[in-house]
Each structure stands twice: as structure tokens, then as C-alpha cells.
């Protein structure tokens, strides 16, 4: 069985590694000190500080395992090295909303990098899936809960995503 690879940009990969480093070097040692301090307060059955610190420890451990897993499965793709004239992972796509003549710009990024408020959409998002493989001039029909939307691909760029 081959291990599943998770596409992400260099910026997304760096962000995950930085968060993992923060947890390992700062958050976990701080949490260990909190547990030790709470242990010094005596009876653990009624020690809210201890229970809160142990809960935080479980959260940190879970997040650390998640990050290590994602980093281990990462397939880092630098959009600047992609030489395509169609929409693939890493593309910054400018589209024209056929209904209202408004331009929208989306960057197709990894799941952990998506941020709709900044136009970064996950490779698995319905609009990204609808765009994949399209070229400039192609129509994109996106099926949304509010109804179908029709776009035209106006521009495709591959540039660094920060």
C-alpha cells in the first residue's frame, strides 16, 4: 500500500513545520511546567489547574501527531516551477463571473493552506475541482448549494504563494 501524498506549497509546508517547532520547543515545555506546578498544589481530584494542564497536553499531543503526519505525507509543489497552460495545483486563476461580469481570483492550495478570505481555496473545494484542467477561455460551471455559477477562465498564473 502506497502512502497518500498531500500536495502543498513551500509556504504551506514551512507554516506546518513552524507550528510543529513552536509546539515542541515552546508550548510543550511550558505545558510540562504547568503540570508540575499544578502537581505541587496537592489533591489532584479537585485541582482544576492540573486537569486543565492535562487537557492542554492532550490537545498539544494530538496537534503534534497531526502535523507530523501531514509533514510526512507532504508533496511540496512550488507553483513557480509549474509550466502548464491549464489549471492545476498551485495556479492563481482569474475568472469572470458570467452573471455579473465581476472578476474573481483564486489560488489553488493544499487543504491546510486554504483561506477563503484571501482567495486561497483547497484543491478539494468544489470550485477548485471544477477549474482543474481548464484553460484560458474555458467555461467553468460550479455547482453550489445556492445554485450553479458560471465563470470564464480569463488568466492562469503560477507564482509563489505566501
C-alpha positions in Angstrom: 0.0 0.0 0.0 1.5 3.3 -1.0 1.3 6.2 1.3 -1.0 9.0 0.3 0.8 12.2 -0.7 -0.7 15.6 0.3 0.1 18.5 -2.1 1.1 21.7 -0.5 3.1 24.8 -1.5 6.5 25.6 0.1 4.8 28.3 2.1 2.2 25.9 3.5 4.9 23.3 4.3 7.0 25.9 6.1 4.0 27.0 8.1 3.3 23.5 9.3 7.0 23.0 10.2 7.0 26.3 12.1 3.9 25.3 14.1 5.4 21.9 14.9 8.6 23.6 16.1 6.6 26.0 18.3 4.7 23.2 19.9 7.8 21.1 20.5 10.1 23.9 21.7 7.8 26.3 23.5 4.2 25.0 24.1 5.0 21.5 25.3 7.8 22.5 27.7 5.5 25.3 29.1 2.7 22.7 29.5 5.1 20.4 31.4 5.9 23.2 33.8 2.2 23.9 34.2 1.6 20.3 35.1 4.5 20.2 37.6 3.2 23.4 39.2 -0.3 22.1 39.5 1.0 18.8 41.0 2.6 20.9 43.7 -0.8 22.1 44.8 -1.8 18.8 46.3 -5.1 16.8 45.9 -5.5 16.1 42.2 -9.2 15.2 42.4 -10.1 18.9 42.9 -7.2 20.5 41.2 -8.6 22.4 38.2 -5.2 23.7 37.2 -3.9 20.2 36.9 -6.9 19.0 34.8 -6.7 22.0 32.5 -3.0 21.4 32.0 -3.5 17.7 31.3 -6.3 18.6 28.8 -3.9 21.1 27.1 -1.3 18.3 27.0 -3.7 16.0 25.1 -4.5 18.8 22.7 -0.9 19.6 22.0 0.0 15.9 21.6 -2.9 15.5 19.1 -1.9 18.5 17.1 1.7 17.4 17.1 0.8 14.0 15.7 -1.4 15.6 13.1 1.4 18.0 12.0 4.0 15.2 11.9 1.7 13.1 9.8 0.9 15.9 7.3 4.6 16.9 7.0 5.5 13.2 6.5 2.9 12.9 3.6 3.7 16.3 2.1 4.3 16.6 -1.6 5.7 20.1 -1.8 5.0 21.7 -5.2 6.4 25.1 -5.9 3.9 26.9 -8.2 6.8 28.9 -9.7 8.2 25.7 -11.2 4.9 24.6 -12.8 4.9 25.0 -16.6 1.3 24.5 -17.5 -1.2 26.4 -19.6 -4.1 24.7 -17.8 -5.4 24.9 -14.2 -3.5 22.5 -11.8 -2.4 22.7 -8.2 -0.7 26.0 -7.3 -2.4 28.0 -10.1 -3.7 31.5 -9.5 -6.8 31.7 -11.6 -8.6 34.9 -12.6 -12.2 34.2 -13.7 -15.0 36.3 -14.9 -18.4 35.6 -13.3 -20.6 35.4 -16.4 -23.8 36.5 -14.5 -22.5 39.8 -13.0 -19.3 40.5 -15.0 -17.2 40.5 -11.8 -13.7 39.1 -11.8 -12.7 36.7 -9.0 -9.2 35.4 -8.3 -8.5 32.1 -6.6 -5.2 30.4 -5.7 -5.4 26.6 -5.6 -3.6 25.4 -2.5 -3.4 22.5 -0.1 -6.0 21.7 2.4 -4.0 23.1 5.4 -3.4 26.3 3.5 -6.9 27.3 2.4 -8.1 30.7 3.4 -11.2 31.8 1.5 -11.0 35.4 2.8 -7.7 35.7 1.0 -8.8 33.8 -2.1 -6.8 30.6 -1.3 -9.0 27.6 -1.9 -8.3 24.0 -1.2 -7.6 21.6 -4.0 -10.7 19.6 -2.8 -13.1 22.6 -2.8 -15.9 22.3 -5.4 -14.8 25.4 -7.3 -11.2 24.2 -7.5 -12.3 20.8 -8.7 -14.4 22.5 -11.4 -11.4 24.6 -12.5 -8.9 21.7 -12.8 -7.7 21.1 -16.3 -9.4 24.3 -17.7 -7.6 26.7 -20.0 -8.0 30.4 -20.7 -11.3 30.9 -22.4 -12.9 27.8 -21.0 -16.2 28.0 -19.1 -16.3 26.7 -15.5 -19.7 25.5 -14.1 -19.6 25.4 -10.3 -22.5 23.6 -8.6 -23.1 25.3 -5.3 -25.8 24.9 -2.6 -27.2 28.3 -3.6 -27.3 27.2 -7.3 -25.0 26.9 -10.2 -22.5 29.6 -11.1 -20.8 30.0 -14.4 -17.4 31.5 -14.9 -14.9 32.0 -17.7 -11.2 31.5 -17.1 -9.5 34.8 -18.0 -6.0 34.2 -16.7 -3.8 31.4 -15.3 -0.6 32.2 -13.4 1.9 30.1 -11.5 3.6 32.3 -8.9 4.8 32.0 -5.3 2.1 31.7 -2.8 2.8 33.3 0.6 
